Amino acid sequence: MELRRGQVARSRAGRDRGTFLAVLECRPPWALVADGRRRPLERPKRKRLIHLAPTARVLPEEALLANGRLRAALGRAAGEEARPESGPESTKL
């Protein structure tokens, strides 16, 4: 899957492993990512593409304008990723 601006990706390696990040810019083999807290928009992280697991979620451009908006949008995206899918497997204990 090709990364694009606003796409949510999960970090697969590094100190931020497991966290959700927003892609600000993608220039293979690197992407600039931010989360609005540890990596604010003013100081994005340069991360290799192989260390990012893209999700299907793409944030609106308005979410990329301020750190607070970015944190809120990533929180919603992370919550949606953590929800179990409905079906017979999710009802088993």
C-alpha positions, 0 to 999 in steps of 0.5 A: 500500500502506497503511503500518502499525506494524512494516512494513519500508520502504526510504527513497527520498529523503534522506541515508538513501536505500536503507536499510531502516527500520521504521515505528513510527507512520503519520499521513499525510502522515508516518510515524515510522521507526527503524532502531535505529542511526542512528535509534534507537527513542528518537529516530525520524525523521519522514519523508514517506510519498512518500519511503518504498517499503513492502515486504511484510515486517512485523516482529513487535512484539517486534522493536520493543522494543529497538534491537538486536532492531530492527537484527537484524530489519531485517538479516534483512529486507534480506537477504531483499530482496537475494536474487535470485529463483529462475528462468531469469533468475537463472542468466544471466551 
